[in-house]
């Protein structure tokens, strides 16, 4: 479900940081308590944030219970920032998800990661080559878009966690504009936005520019996310100018 209108203005998009982790994510700082997250968002001049703790097969993060706790804390705050509570869910294989359909559909915001290949349980392609990983990520997302699960794709297609091949960036060379365009269109038809992820944009600038420009041509929905694991990272300002330079 699209939460915002189509927008390609990075200054406007960056007023909504839709990828923030709380202390319930074991990779986040202990300072990431919801009241402090919200105050940091206020200081940064943000209008919206999404708190999306990791959902994985370890079940070290009990997403439904923690979501209820975070919602209660949010509802007790007096803030102009619109706060959505959800999860960074795992699409860990083709048609394989870290929560049941009932749990997924009950969430306020469903951000899906399809490329955490460093996790021991993550499905890998049979052919562990750049082409194999490219085809696998496309297949995972294509199947995800056949559901009504996904509000947004996190760090889309970025090969940031592939450790089984020597040059993970070569995965992106195996994705043609035609294949990428078909995928962007499928996401749009499914009601899924695409995250402009700070780390993925700066880490893979050539692909990020191609991805963003093709998305603009097709008129798809984008969101902005810093993947904040600390209070300082909630403010997009430190990376925004660099991202503008990449995506221009």
C-alpha positions in Angstrom: 0.0 0.0 0.0 1.5 3.4 -1.0 1.7 5.8 1.9 2.9 8.8 -0.1 2.4 10.3 -3.5 4.9 9.8 -6.3 7.9 12.1 -5.6 11.3 12.4 -7.1 12.5 15.5 -5.1 15.2 14.2 -2.8 14.8 17.0 -0.3 11.1 16.2 0.1 11.7 12.4 0.2 14.3 12.9 2.9 11.8 14.5 5.2 10.5 10.9 5.7 13.0 8.4 7.0 11.2 5.1 6.6 14.0 2.8 7.8 14.9 3.2 11.4 15.7 0.4 13.9 14.9 0.4 17.6 16.9 -1.2 20.4 14.8 -4.4 19.7 17.0 -5.0 16.6 20.1 -6.7 18.0 22.3 -4.8 15.5 21.1 -1.4 16.7 22.5 0.8 19.5 20.9 0.5 23.0 20.2 4.2 22.7 17.5 3.6 20.1 14.5 3.9 22.5 11.4 5.1 20.8 11.0 8.4 22.7 14.6 9.3 21.9 14.1 8.2 18.2 11.2 10.5 17.9 13.0 13.5 19.5 15.9 12.9 17.1 13.4 12.9 14.2 11.9 16.2 15.5 15.4 17.8 15.7 16.0 16.7 12.1 12.8 18.3 10.9 11.3 15.0 9.7 7.6 14.6 9.1 7.5 10.8 9.1 9.5 7.8 10.3 9.0 4.1 10.2 10.5 1.9 13.0 11.2 -1.4 11.4 13.0 -4.0 13.5 14.4 -7.1 11.9 12.2 -10.2 11.5 14.3 -13.3 11.0 14.2 -17.0 11.6 16.2 -16.7 14.8 13.1 -15.2 16.4 15.4 -13.3 18.7 13.1 -10.3 17.9 9.5 -11.1 18.6 8.1 -8.7 16.2 4.3 -8.8 17.0 4.9 -8.3 20.8 7.5 -5.6 20.3 5.3 -3.9 17.8 2.6 -3.6 20.4 5.0 -2.2 23.0 6.3 0.4 20.5 2.8 1.4 19.5 1.8 2.0 23.1 4.9 4.1 23.6 4.2 6.0 20.4 0.6 6.7 21.4 1.8 8.2 24.7 4.0 10.7 22.9 3.1 14.3 21.9 4.9 14.8 18.6 4.2 16.2 15.2 6.2 13.3 13.6 4.0 10.6 12.2 5.4 7.3 13.5 4.7 4.0 11.8 5.6 0.8 13.6 6.4 -2.2 11.4 9.3 -4.6 10.5 12.1 -5.2 8.2 10.9 -8.6 7.1 13.0 -11.2 5.5 12.1 -12.5 2.0 14.8 -15.1 2.5 14.0 -17.2 -0.6 11.5 -17.5 -3.5 8.1 -17.4 -1.7 9.8 -17.7 1.7 9.1 -15.1 4.4 10.0 -14.7 8.0 6.5 -14.3 9.3 3.1 -15.8 8.5 0.7 -14.0 6.2 -1.5 -13.1 9.1 1.3 -11.4 11.0 2.6 -9.6 7.9 -0.8 -8.3 7.0 -1.5 -7.0 10.5 1.6 -4.7 10.5 1.4 -0.9 9.9 4.4 -0.9 7.7 6.1 -3.9 5.8 9.6 -3.3 4.6 11.1 -6.3 2.9 14.8 -7.2 2.6 15.6 -9.7 -0.2 19.4 -9.6 0.0 20.7 -10.6 3.5 22.7 -13.5 2.1 25.0 -13.4 5.0 22.3 -15.0 7.2 22.9 -18.8 7.6 19.3 -19.7 6.6 19.1 -17.4 3.5 18.4 -19.2 0.3 21.2 -19.0 -2.3 21.0 -19.7 -6.0 22.1 -23.1 -7.2 24.6 -21.3 -9.4 26.6 -19.0 -7.1 27.8 -16.6 -9.8 26.9 -13.0 -10.5 24.3 -14.1 -13.0 22.9 -16.6 -10.5 22.5 -14.1 -7.8 21.0 -11.5 -10.1 18.4 -14.0 -11.3 17.7 -15.1 -7.7 17.0 -11.6 -6.4 14.8 -10.9 -9.4 12.9 -14.2 -8.7 12.5 -13.4 -5.0 11.0 -10.0 -5.7 8.8 -11.2 -8.6 7.3 -13.8 -6.3 6.9 -11.2 -3.5 5.0 -8.9 -5.8 2.4 -11.7 -6.4 1.4 -11.2 -2.7 -0.1 -8.2 -0.9 2.6 -8.3 1.7 5.1 -5.6 0.6 4.8 -1.8 1.3 8.4 -1.2 0.3 11.6 -3.0 -0.8 14.6 -2.3 1.4 18.0 -1.6 -0.2 16.7 -3.1 -3.5 18.9 -5.6 -5.3 22.1 -4.2 -3.7 24.6 -7.1 -3.4 25.9 -5.8 -0.1 25.8 -9.1 1.8 27.0 -11.6 -0.8 30.1 -13.2 0.4 30.4 -16.2 -1.9 31.7 -14.4 -4.9 34.8 -12.3 -5.3 33.2 -9.2 -6.9 29.6 -8.8 -5.7 29.1 -5.6 -7.7 29.3 -7.7 -10.9 25.8 -8.9 -10.0 24.4 -5.6 -11.0 26.0 -5.8 -14.4 23.8 -8.9 -15.1 20.6 -7.0 -14.7 19.5 -5.3 -18.0 17.4 -2.2 -18.2 14.6 -4.3 -19.6 14.6 -6.7 -16.6 14.9 -3.8 -14.1 12.1 -1.9 -15.8 9.9 -5.0 -15.7 10.6 -5.4 -12.0 10.0 -1.8 -11.2 6.6 -2.0 -13.0 5.7 -5.2 -11.1 6.4 -3.5 -7.8 4.3 -0.5 -8.8 1.4 -2.8 -9.8 1.7 -4.6 -6.5 1.5 -1.4 -4.4 5.2 -1.6 -3.3 7.5 1.4 -3.1 11.3 1.2 -3.6 13.7 2.5 -1.0 16.4 5.0 -1.8 18.8 3.5 0.7 21.7 5.7 1.7 24.3 3.0 2.0 23.2 1.2 -1.2 23.1 4.4 -3.2 26.6 5.5 -2.1 28.0 2.0 -2.3 26.8 1.2 -5.8 26.4 4.7 -7.4 26.3 3.6 -11.1 23.5 1.2 -10.5 21.7 3.5 -8.1 21.6 6.2 -10.7 20.3 3.8 -13.3 17.7 2.4 -10.9 16.5 5.9 -9.9 16.4 7.4 -13.4 14.5 4.4 -14.8 12.1 4.6 -11.9 11.5 8.2 -12.7 10.8 7.4 -16.3 8.2 4.8 -15.2 6.7 7.0 -12.5 7.2 4.5 -9.6 7.0 5.3 -5.9 10.2 5.8 -3.9 10.8 6.2 -0.2 13.9 7.3 1.6 15.8 5.4 4.3 19.0 5.8 6.2 18.8 2.3 7.9 19.4 4.1 11.2 21.0 2.0 13.9 22.0 5.0 16.0 20.3 8.3 16.9 22.8 10.3 14.8 21.9 8.3 11.7 18.2 9.3 11.9 19.0 12.7 10.3 19.5 12.3 6.5 21.3 15.6 6.2 24.9 14.2 6.5 24.4 11.9 3.4 21.8 13.8 1.4 24.1 16.0 -0.7 26.2 13.0 -1.6 23.0 11.1 -2.6 21.9 14.0 -4.7 25.3 14.0 -6.5 24.9 10.3 -7.3 21.3 10.3 -8.4 21.4 13.5 -10.4 
